[in-house]
């Protein structure tokens, strides 16, 4: 079962309490908990792909971290981003790879 999400309440609860409740209780509490329909691993792959495709990179590090916790391997995320690059654009893929390297602990290698 998915871990209880509190980011909405923690970061926006005082400013936007309804949004925080929808984020934590509905999106992560109800939708993400439907693991019989889609596993957390699958939901993470879909969410990460959607964020990259839309260019919503501010949320990408958090979802890469969640994806890693949900079992997405370094090899899988590299393959997903590589595949997406042809459909969503090379610059988005480069940006996503930079975040993925941070989350998955890869050092920049010099040729």
VEXNUKOL-553120 format. One line per 8 residues: their letters; for each residue y, z, x negated of C-alpha. Coordinates in Angstrom, 1 decimal, always signed. Layout:
a> Y:Z:X; ...
This chain:
xxxxxxxx> +0.0:+0.0:+0.0; +3.5:-0.8:-1.1; +5.7:+1.9:-2.6; +8.5:+3.3:-0.4; +11.7:+1.3:-1.1; +14.9:+3.3:-1.3; +17.2:+0.9:-3.1; +19.2:+0.2:+0.0
xxxxxxxx> +19.8:+3.8:+0.8; +20.4:+4.7:-2.8; +22.9:+1.9:-3.5; +24.5:+1.0:-0.1; +23.6:+3.9:+2.2; +27.1:+5.4:+2.3; +28.9:+2.0:+2.4; +26.6:+0.0:+4.7
xxxxxxxx> +24.0:+2.3:+6.3; +22.6:-0.2:+8.8; +22.1:-2.8:+6.0; +20.4:-0.1:+3.9; +18.1:+0.8:+6.7; +17.2:-2.8:+7.4; +16.5:-3.4:+3.7; +14.4:-0.3:+3.1
xxxxxxxx> +12.8:+0.3:+6.5; +12.4:-3.2:+8.0; +12.2:-5.7:+5.1; +10.3:-3.5:+2.6; +8.9:-0.9:+5.0; +7.5:-3.2:+7.7; +7.4:-6.8:+6.4; +6.2:-6.1:+2.8
xxxxxxxx> +3.6:-3.6:+4.1; +1.7:-6.4:+6.0; -0.7:-6.8:+3.2; -3.5:-8.1:+5.4; -1.4:-11.2:+6.1; -0.1:-11.7:+2.5; -0.8:-9.5:-0.5; +2.0:-7.9:-2.4
xxxxxxxx> +1.2:-10.3:-5.2; +1.7:-13.3:-2.9; +4.8:-11.9:-1.4; +6.3:-11.3:-4.9; +5.5:-14.9:-5.9; +7.1:-16.2:-2.7; +10.2:-14.0:-3.1; +10.7:-14.8:-6.8
xxxxxxxx> +10.3:-18.5:-6.0; +12.8:-18.4:-3.2; +15.4:-16.5:-5.3; +15.1:-19.0:-8.1; +15.3:-22.0:-5.7; +18.4:-20.6:-4.0; +20.0:-19.6:-7.3; +20.2:-16.0:-6.2
xxxxxxxx> +19.6:-14.7:-9.7; +21.3:-11.3:-9.2; +18.3:-10.0:-7.4; +15.8:-11.7:-9.7; +15.3:-8.9:-12.3; +14.4:-6.4:-9.6; +11.9:-8.8:-8.0; +10.4:-9.8:-11.3
xxxxxxxx> +9.9:-6.1:-12.0; +8.3:-5.6:-8.5; +6.2:-8.7:-9.1; +5.0:-7.4:-12.4; +4.0:-4.1:-10.7; +2.2:-6.2:-8.1; +0.1:-7.9:-10.7; +2.0:-11.1:-11.6
xxxxxxxx> +1.1:-11.8:-15.2; +3.4:-13.2:-17.9; +1.3:-16.4:-17.8; +1.6:-16.7:-14.0; +5.4:-16.2:-14.0; +5.8:-18.7:-16.8; +3.7:-21.3:-14.8; +5.6:-20.6:-11.6
xxxxxxxx> +9.0:-21.1:-13.2; +7.8:-24.2:-15.1; +6.5:-25.7:-11.9; +9.7:-24.8:-10.0; +11.9:-26.4:-12.7; +11.0:-29.8:-11.4; +11.9:-29.0:-7.8; +14.9:-26.6:-8.1
xxxxxxxx> +16.6:-27.7:-11.3; +16.3:-27.2:-15.0; +19.3:-24.8:-15.3; +17.8:-22.4:-12.7; +14.6:-22.4:-14.6; +16.3:-21.6:-17.9; +18.1:-18.7:-16.2; +14.9:-17.4:-14.6
xxxxxxxx> +13.1:-17.6:-17.9; +15.7:-15.5:-19.6; +15.2:-12.8:-16.9; +11.4:-13.1:-17.1; +11.4:-12.7:-20.8; +13.4:-9.4:-20.4; +11.1:-8.1:-17.8; +7.9:-9.1:-19.5
xxxxxxx> +9.1:-8.0:-22.9; +9.0:-11.2:-24.8; +11.2:-11.5:-27.9; +13.1:-14.7:-28.5; +11.2:-16.7:-31.1; +13.1:-18.8:-33.6; +11.5:-22.1:-34.5
